[in-house]
Amino acid sequence: MIRPLLSLGLVLLIALPAGAAPKKPKAPAPVTPAPVIAAERAFAADGLSMGIKQSFLKHMADDAIVFQPEPVNARQAISAQPDTPGPKLEWWPIWAGISAGGDMGFTTGPYAVNGTRRGFYFTVWKKQADGSWKWLYDGGPASSAKEAPGPDSTPGLLPVSKLSAGDPATAFTGVQAAETALNEAAASDATAAYQSVLVCEARVQGSPNAPAQGCAAFKAELATRGKFIAFKALGGEASQSGDLAWTYGEADWAHLGQKRRGFYVRVWQYRAEGWKLVFDQIVPAPPRTPQLRKG
């Protein structure tokens, strides 16, 4: 008698021990900002052991920028500085975020010079082809950090986006459109323009005050910038997963009758309602030169 052919699935099922069921594949581990937090802590540790200049050079990408006071290539600018001992510089992350693809992230937190807290830094990180993390931007304004958590605190985390705006080029085109709309609206009413795109998990900084956290705090921080701001976008990049992007550009405004100028850095995240702002920083110009520090 000819036996009927058995399907491969049925053969495998018969071969399993009684009561056993096929194993389900393991779910992928959730993406967290742990790698960028680790990269920031390693950067800070090297700052103490290697010195400020060498640690900055070690951890930066070749196309990284700093404001001095104009945006310049960080490697060229910092390589040109004398390799002399500097003050004791310490910094630590208290808030971080990462793209869904795990290739782009950021950290921010207080920095201290010779034990005195001076402000908040902000760093944009990108995963390199060899798996290492290098920073694309590093800097921040002098601001109150007295009430910030200490070095042993656990950083807060921005929730990872579950949506994508497409490939990096398509995503960045969308970010540029959102930024253009914000910049144009800010010329008429900066506070209203920002409030239309900020989410309550965001951070906003630039004044001598501590960074504003949460929708209830944004208005007071934004008011320190004046009612009208002229922005000019200069650059940025989207993540490979198309859900996170950073941008930077120029800012001109007037506050209390005085003309001011500086440069902004932003982080955008793609959500169900489109591109939303999760971080905004304005660094007033001119900063100290050389600026081999967080800030």
C-alpha positions, 0 to 999 in steps of 0.5 A: 500500500502506498502511504500518502505524502506527509507535509514537512510541517506535519512531519515536524509536528509528529516528531515533537515529544508528546505535549510539546509545542513549536517554540515561538521566535523571541521578540526583538529586544526593545530599543532604549537610549542605553547606548547613547547614555553609555557613550556620554558617560564614557565621553565624560570619563575620558574628559577627566582622564585624557583631558578636555581636548583629547576626549572631545577629539576621540568621541566626535564624528568627522563632520561634527559641528560646534558653535564658535560662535558660527557653526564650524567643523568641530575636529578642525576647530578643536584640533587647532586649540593648544593641548594644555591642561584645563579646568576640571570639567564634569557632566552627566546625562539626566535625559536621553532619547534614541531613534527606533532604529537605534542609530541616532540619539541625544543626551542632555544634563548639567555640566560643572567647572571645577565643581561649580555647576554652570549650565546644561549641555546637549549632545547629538549622537550617531552610530557609526559603521563600526558600531561605535557612537560619535557625537555630531553636535555638542554645546549648550547655554549657561543656565541654572543647574542648581536643582538638576539631579546629580551624577548618580541619578537615573536619566529620564527617557523620551519614549521611542516613536512607533512610526516612521516618515520613510527613508532618511531623505524622505523623512528629512524633507518632511522635517524641513517642511515642518521647520520652515513652517515653524520658522515662518510663523515665529517671525510673527509670534514665536511663542504661538509658533513653538506651542503648535509643535512642542510636545509636553515631554520636550525640553526648551532651553536658552535663557539663564533659567533652568531648562523648561520641562512640560507644557506649563513651563514652556511659555515663560522660557519662550517669553525670554526670547521676545515675540518675534524671531527670525530663523534661518535653517542651516542643516541637520540629518534624519535617522535611518529609521525615519522617526528622529531628526536633528536640525540647526540654524541661525536665530535673530531676535530682540528682547527688552529693546536689545538685539540678540543673535544666536544659533538653535539646535532642535530634535524632531520626532515623528508621531501620529500627528506628524513631526513634533518638537521634542527639544529646542535650544538657542545658544546666544552668540558670542560664546566663550572662545575656545569652547572646549567644554559642554556649553 
